[in-house]
Amino acid sequence: MHFGPPSEIFGVDGIIILVVVVLVLFGSTQIPKLARSLGSAQKEFKKGIEEGGSSDDVASETKAVPAAPAAPPAPLQAPPVVEVHVDGQQRSSS
């Protein structure tokens, strides 16, 4: 099967029918609103792509800088062991 350019698939008659169907579905007053919303959506999309690219550049620059090594935590010391005997005397052993 061979597909040509879109103008050959629809032809002039197909494009005219498509325009008439769009006019009937959306109405002549809704088409300008639809075009404006599509335009603003396209602008927001491009803006998001540009911001995403710039934030990736910033992120790669921050990744390139090595982080300072963290100081090791201080060693924990165990509390002294206190033994309590039945006779009530305390003895400390450490």
N, C-alpha and C positions, 0 to 999 in steps of 0.2 A: 504494500500500500504506500502511496506517495502523498506526502503533505506538502503543500506549497506555502507561500507566505500568507499571513492572515487575510490580506485583501483578496486572495484567490479563493480562500475557503468560504468567506461570507459573500463576497461580491458586493456590488453596489446595492442590489435589491435587499440583501441580507442586512446591510448596515442601516438602510432606511427602515426596515421592519423593526430592527433592534431599537432605533431611536423612538419610533412610534410606541413600542411596548413600554419603554422607560417613561415616556411622557404620560401614558395612560396609568401606569402603576404609581408614579410619584406625583404627578400633577405638575403644572408649570410653575406653581409658586414654591414647591418644595425643592426643586432642582438647584436653584441658587444656594439655598441653605445647605443642601447636601454637598455642593461643591466647596462651600466655605469650610464646612466641618472636615471634609477630606483634606483640604489645604492646611488647616491648623493641625490636624493629626500628623500630616507629613512633616510640618515644621517641628513639632514636638519630638517626633521620631528622630529626625536629624540632630536635634539638640541633644537628645539622650545619647545618641551614638557618639557625638563629639565629646560630651562629658565623660562617657565611659572610657573613651580612648585617652583623655587627659588624666583621668584618675588611675588608669593602668600605668601611664608613664610615671606618675608620682609614686605609685606603689613599687614600681621596679626600681626607682631611684632610692627609695627607703630600704629596699631589700639589698641593694648593692653596698650600703654602709654596714660594716660588721657591728654587731651589738657588743657592748662592753661585757666582759665575762662577769657573771654574778659571783659574789663572795660566797664561799661555802658557809652553811649554817654553823653556828657555834655548837660544839658537842654538848649533848645533854648529860647532866650529872644526876646520878640516882640519889634520892634522899637517903639519909642514914637509916639503917634498920634499927628499930627499937623493939626490944623483946620485953614483953610484960609477963612476969611469972605469977603463979597462983598466990604466992606469999605477998604480992603487992610491990615488990621492988622492981625498979626499971633498970635495965642494963643496956647500954648503948654499945654497939659493935660496928665499927666501920673500917 
